[in-house]
Amino acid sequence: MKKLNTLLLDRKSIAGTISMEEAVLAVEDVFKQQGLGKTQMPPKIYLHLDKYTGDFRAMPAYAEKLNKCVLKWVNVHPNNRKLGLPSVMAVIILSDPKNGFPLCIMDGTFVTNLRTGAAGAVAAKYLARKDSKIVGMVGCGEQAKTQVSGLFLNFNIKEIKLWSKDNSCTRSFMAGIMAGKEKITVCKSIKDCVKESDIVVTTTPSRRPIVKYRWLKRGCHINAIGADSKGKEELEPLILKKAKVVVDSFTQASHSGEINVPFSSGLITRNDVCAELGSIICGKKKGRTGDSEITVFDSTGLAIQDLAVANLIYTLALAKNIGKHINLLGL
């Protein structure tokens, strides 16, 4: 029998193998497969560690078209910056569904940032006004960088407005995008950041509403990224009552997304959620239907997104002979 090897890919190996444009195409297609019912994805499993102000999540998925399975083991520890560590770290295992063999083990931190930025880009493509020019970034951490990178693919961005409690994050964000021609405005308040923005992106770990409905520009779109576990919320519930709300997965969003707090308290119901993004992409539901409509994408982060990006990285790494092959199972 031919020796079976597992490909090992660290962050340095994979960072240059895939572009944001390639990631967006892969994520858009897997959302479409989800909408067509051709994926399997149990809800995230959470391991809460209140003692350490953090948690772990286990995220499995299968996509028929890709013919691969994935498992991501990811943590969220907001205080890690004090230790010089990323607040989010992840490991991904890509497996062959035919026999369960682990084809690849890779850094999932890079993949998580990339695929979440790609999902925001896909959502904005279907939900934001095509003439959107001003982006308001509420939060300027690592995830904010990939969110903006994804938006550049489909929109002619003229101004980026920034707000963050952490000035070092603001400086880091600006350093990463200063090569562009867009105007960059650092705002003193969330209100100033949000008002007049065509697209608003929230990437904070807030557990209370920090964005108010009365601040929003008529016809704006919001990518709500920060709420990714029970009890987190960034948007005033009135926004969710007034806007067209689209989720990546209703099962996950109702438990741990932007809608989780108002949904559990009865402030909103299932009827206040228009659709899952996949059903819009595959044509079962409509996205934006008018320029004055306010839209919200509730992004919890799906294992199928990890699968789409990880599979593409694996394919490209094999073609470019990147990474290290190890006989993990001794077969």
For each residue, the residues with C-beta under 8 A, 3 or more apart:
1: 4 331
2:
3: 327 331
4: 1 101 327 329 331
5: 325 326 327 328
6: 101 102 103 104 105 325 326 327 328 329
7: 103 104 105 106 314 317 318 323 324 325
8: 104 105 106 323 324 325 326
9: 13 14 104 105 106 107 313 314 317 322 323
10: 13 14 106 107 323
11: 14 15 107 109 110
12: 15
13: 9 10 17 317 322 323
14: 9 10 11 17 18 106 107 110 111 313 317 322 323
15: 11 12 110
16:
17: 13 14 313 316 317 320 322
18: 14 22 23 114 309 312 313 316
19: 22 23
20: 23 24 114 117 118 121 146 149 150 153
21: 24 25 153
22: 18 19 25 26 312
23: 18 19 20 26 27 114 115 117 118 308 309 312
24: 20 21 27 28 118 121 122 150 153
25: 21 22 28 29
26: 22 23 29 30 118 308 309 311 312
27: 23 24 30 31 115 118 119 122 305 308 309
28: 24 25 31 32 118 122 125 281
29: 25 26 32 33 65 308
30: 26 27 33 34 39 63 65 66 304 305 307 308
31: 27 28 34 35 119 122 248 277 278 281 304 305
32: 28 29 35 36 278 281 282
33: 29 30 36 38 39 63 64 65 278 304
34: 30 31 37 38 39 41 249 276 278 302 304
35: 31 32 276 277 278 279 280 281 282 284
36: 32 33 278 282
37: 34
38: 33 34 63 64 65
39: 30 33 34 61 62 63 64 304
40: 61 62
41: 34 60 61 62 249 302 303 304
42: 45 60
43: 249 251 252 255
44: 57 58 59 252 256 300 303
45: 42 57 58 59
46: 55 56 57 229 230 256
47: 55 56 57 58
48: 55
49: 52 53 54 55 56
50: 53
51:
52: 49 77
53: 49 50 77 78 79
54: 49 75 76 77 78 79 80
55: 46 47 48 49 75 76 77 229
56: 46 47 49 73 74 75
57: 44 45 46 47 72 73 74 75 76
58: 44 45 47 71 72 73
59: 44 45 70 71 72 73 74 301 302 303 306
60: 41 42 69 70 71 72 303
61: 39 40 41 69 70 302 303 304 306 307
62: 39 40 41 68 69 70 97 307
63: 30 33 38 39 66 67 68 304 307 308 311
64: 33 38 39 67
65: 29 30 33 38
66: 30 63 307 308 311
67: 63 64 97
68: 62 63 94 95 96 97 103 307 311
69: 60 61 62 94 95 96 97 307
70: 59 60 61 62 92 93 94 95 303 306 307 310 311
71: 58 59 60 92 93 95 303
72: 57 58 59 60 90 91 92 93 108 111 112 303 306
73: 56 57 58 59 90 91 108
74: 56 57 59 88 89 90 91 108 112
75: 54 55 56 57 88 89 90
76: 54 55 57 87 88 228 229
77: 52 53 54 55 80 85 87
78: 53 54 81 87 205
79: 53 54 82 83 87
80: 54 77 83 85 86 87
81: 78 84 85 87
82: 79
83: 79 80
84: 81
85: 77 80 81 89
86: 80 89 109 142
87: 76 77 78 79 80 81 141
88: 74 75 76 109 112 113 142 143
89: 74 75 85 86 108 109
90: 72 73 74 75 107 108 109 111 112
91: 72 73 74 105 106 107 108
92: 70 71 72 104 105 106 107 108 111 306 310
93: 70 71 72 102 104 105
94: 68 69 70 102 103 104 105 106 307 310 311 314
95: 68 69 70 71 100 101 102 103
96: 68 69 99 100 101 103
97: 62 67 68 69 100
98:
99: 96
100: 95 96 97
101: 4 6 95 96 329
102: 6 93 94 95 105 328 329
103: 6 7 68 94 95 96 314
104: 6 7 8 9 92 93 94 310 314 317 323
105: 6 7 8 9 91 92 93 94 102 328
106: 7 8 9 10 14 91 92 94 111 310 313 314
107: 9 10 11 14 90 91 92 110 111
108: 72 73 74 89 90 91 92 111 112 306 310
109: 11 86 88 89 90 112 113
110: 11 14 15 107 113 114
111: 14 72 90 92 106 107 108 114 115 306 309 310 313
112: 72 74 88 90 108 109 115 116 301 306
113: 88 109 110 116 117 142 143 145 146
114: 18 20 23 110 111 117 118 146 309
115: 23 27 111 112 118 119 301 305 306 308 309
116: 112 113 119 120 143 146 147 225 299 301 305
117: 20 23 113 114 120 121 143 145 146 147 148 149 150
118: 20 23 24 26 27 28 114 115 121 122 146 150 305 309
119: 27 31 115 116 122 123 248 277 299 301 302 305
120: 116 117 123 124 146 147 150 151 201 223 225 297 299
121: 20 24 117 118 124 125 147 150 151 153 154
122: 24 27 28 31 118 119 125 126 150 277 281
123: 119 120 126 127 223 246 277 297 299
124: 120 121 127 128 132 150 151 154 155 199 221 223 297
125: 28 121 122 128 154
126: 122 123 277 280 281 287 288
127: 123 124 221 244 246 280 287 288 295 297
128: 124 125 132 155 198 199 221 288 295
129: 132 198 219 221 288 291
130: 155
131: 198
132: 124 128 129 135 155 157 198 199 221
133: 155 156 157 158 159 198
134: 157 158 159 160 161 196 197 198 199
135: 132 148 151 155 157 159 160 161 197 198 199 200 201
136: 161 163 187 193 194 197 199 200 201
137: 140 144 147 148 160 161 162 163 173 193 201 203
138: 163 190 193 194 200 201 202 203 204 210 211 234
139: 143 144 163 164 169 201 202 203 204 226
140: 137 144 162 163 164 166 169 170 172 173 203
141: 87 144 145 164 169 173 203
142: 86 88 113 145 146
143: 88 113 116 117 139 146 147 203 225
144: 137 139 140 141 147 148 173 201 203
145: 113 117 141 142 148 149 173 176 177
146: 20 113 114 116 117 118 120 142 143 149 150
147: 116 117 120 121 137 143 144 150 151 201 203 223 225
148: 117 135 137 144 145 151 152 157 160 177 201
149: 20 117 145 146 152 153
150: 20 24 117 118 120 121 122 124 146 147 153
151: 120 121 124 135 147 148 154 155 157 199 201
152: 148 149 155 157 180
153: 20 21 24 121 149 150
154: 121 124 125 151
155: 124 128 130 132 133 135 151 152 199
156: 133
157: 132 133 134 135 148 151 152 160 180 182
158: 133 134 182 183
159: 133 134 135 182 183 184 185
160: 134 135 137 148 157 177 182 183 184 185
161: 134 135 136 137 185 187 192 193 197
162: 137 140 170 173 174 184 185 186 187 193
163: 136 137 138 139 140 186 187 188 189 190 192 193
164: 139 140 141 167 169 170 173
165:
166: 140 169 170
167: 164 170 171
168: 171 172
169: 139 140 141 164 166 172 173
170: 140 162 164 166 167 173 174 186
171: 167 168 174 175
172: 140 168 169 175 176
173: 137 140 141 144 145 162 164 169 170 176 177
174: 162 170 171 177 178 184 186
175: 171 172 178
176: 145 172 173
177: 145 148 160 173 174 180 182 184
178: 174 175 184
179:
180: 152 157 177
181:
182: 157 158 159 160 177
183: 158 159 160
184: 159 160 162 174 177 178
185: 159 160 161 162
186: 162 163 170 174
187: 136 161 162 163 190 192 193
188: 163 192
189: 163 192 193
190: 138 163 187 193 194 210 211 215
191: 194 195 212 215
192: 161 163 187 188 189 195
193: 136 137 138 161 162 163 187 189 190 197 200
194: 136 138 190 191 197 200 211 212 215 216
195: 191 192 215 216 217
196: 134 217
197: 134 135 136 161 193 194 200 217 220
198: 128 129 131 132 133 134 135 217 219 220 221
199: 124 128 132 134 135 136 151 155 220 221 222 223
200: 135 136 138 193 194 197 211 216 220 221 222 223
201: 120 135 136 137 138 139 144 147 148 151 222 223 225
202: 138 139 206 210 211 222 223 224 225 226 234 235
203: 137 138 139 140 141 143 144 147 225 226
204: 138 139 210 226 234
205: 78 226 232
206: 202 209 210 226 227 232 233 234
207: 231 232 233
208: 233
209: 206 212 233 234 235 236 237
210: 138 190 202 204 206 234
211: 138 190 194 200 202 215 216 222 234 235 236 239
212: 191 194 209 215 216 236 238 239
213: 216 236 238 239 242
214:
215: 190 191 194 195 211 212
216: 194 195 200 211 212 213 220 222 239 294
217: 195 196 197 198 220
218: 292 294
219: 129 198 290 291 292 293 294
220: 197 198 199 200 216 217 294 295
221: 124 127 128 129 132 198 199 200 288 294 295 296 297
222: 199 200 201 202 211 216 235 239 243 294 295 296 297
223: 120 123 124 147 199 200 201 202 297 299
224: 202 227 234 235 257 258 296 297 298 299
225: 116 120 143 147 201 202 203 228 299
226: 139 202 203 204 205 206 232 234 258
227: 206 224 232 233 234 256 257 258 260 298 300
228: 76 225 232 256 257 300 301
229: 46 55 76 232 256
230: 46 255 256 260
231: 207 260 261
232: 205 206 207 226 227 228 229 256 258 260 261
233: 206 207 208 209 227 258 260 261 262
234: 138 202 204 206 209 210 211 224 226 227 258
235: 202 209 211 222 224 239 240 258 296
236: 209 211 212 213 239
237: 209 240 241 261 262 267 268
238: 212 213 241 242
239: 211 212 213 216 222 235 236 242 243 294 296
240: 235 237 243 245 258 259 262 267 268 272 296
241: 237 238 267 268 272
242: 213 238 239 294
243: 222 239 240 293 294 295 296
244: 127 274 288 289 293 294 295 296
245: 240 259 272 273 274 295 296 298
246: 123 127 273 274 275 276 277 280 287 295 296 297 298
247: 250 252 253 257 259 273 275 276 277 297 298 300
248: 31 119 252 253 257 276 277 278 297 298 299 300 301 302 305
249: 34 41 43 252 253 276 300 302
250: 247 253 254 270 273 276
251: 43 254 255
252: 43 44 247 248 249 255 256 257 300 302
253: 247 248 249 250 256 257 258 259 260 273 298 300
254: 250 251 257 259 260 263 264 270
255: 43 230 251 252 260
256: 44 46 227 228 229 230 232 252 253 260 300
257: 224 227 228 247 248 252 253 254 260 298 299 300
258: 224 226 227 232 233 234 235 240 253 296 298
259: 240 245 247 253 254 262 263 268 272 273 298
260: 227 230 231 232 233 253 254 255 256 257 263 264
261: 231 232 233 237 264 265
262: 233 237 240 259 265 267 268
263: 254 259 260 266 267 268 269
264: 254 260 261
265: 261 262
266: 263 269
267: 237 240 241 262 263
268: 237 240 241 259 262 263 272 273
269: 263 266 272
270: 250 254 273
271:
272: 240 241 245 259 268 269
273: 245 246 247 250 253 259 268 270
274: 244 245 246 285
275: 246 247 279 280 284 285
276: 34 35 246 247 248 249 250 279 280
277: 31 35 119 122 123 126 246 247 248 280 281 297
278: 31 32 33 34 35 36 248 281 282
279: 35 275 276 282 284 285
280: 35 126 127 246 275 276 277 283 284 285 286 287
281: 28 31 32 35 122 126 277 278
282: 32 35 36 278 279
283: 280
284: 35 275 279 280
285: 274 275 279 280
286: 280 289
287: 126 127 246 280 295
288: 126 127 128 129 221 244 293 295
289: 244 286 293
290: 219 293
291: 129 219
292: 218 219
293: 219 243 244 288 289 290
294: 216 218 219 220 221 222 239 242 243 244
295: 127 128 220 221 222 243 244 245 246 287 288
296: 221 222 224 235 239 240 243 244 245 246 258
297: 120 123 124 127 221 222 223 224 246 247 248 277
298: 224 227 245 246 247 248 253 257 258 259
299: 116 119 120 123 223 224 225 248 257
300: 44 227 228 247 248 249 252 253 256 257
301: 59 112 115 116 119 228 248 305
302: 34 41 59 61 119 248 249 252 305 306
303: 41 44 59 60 61 70 71 72 306 307
304: 30 31 33 34 39 41 61 63 307 308
305: 27 30 31 115 116 118 119 248 301 302 308 309
306: 59 61 70 72 92 108 111 112 115 302 303 309 310
307: 30 61 62 63 66 68 69 70 94 303 304 310 311
308: 23 26 27 29 30 63 66 115 304 305 311 312
309: 18 23 26 27 111 114 115 118 305 306 312 313
310: 70 92 94 104 106 108 111 306 307 313 314
311: 26 63 66 68 70 94 307 308 314 315
312: 18 22 23 26 308 309 315 316
313: 9 14 17 18 106 111 309 310 316 317
314: 7 9 94 103 104 106 310 311 317 318
315: 311 312 318 319
316: 17 18 312 313 319 320 322
317: 7 9 13 14 17 104 313 314 320 321 322 323
318: 7 314 315 321
319: 315 316
320: 17 316 317
321: 317 318
322: 9 13 14 17 316 317
323: 7 8 9 10 13 14 104 317
324: 7 8
325: 5 6 7 8
326: 5 6 8
327: 3 4 5 6 330 331
328: 5 6 102 105
329: 4 6 101 102
330: 327
331: 1 3 4 327
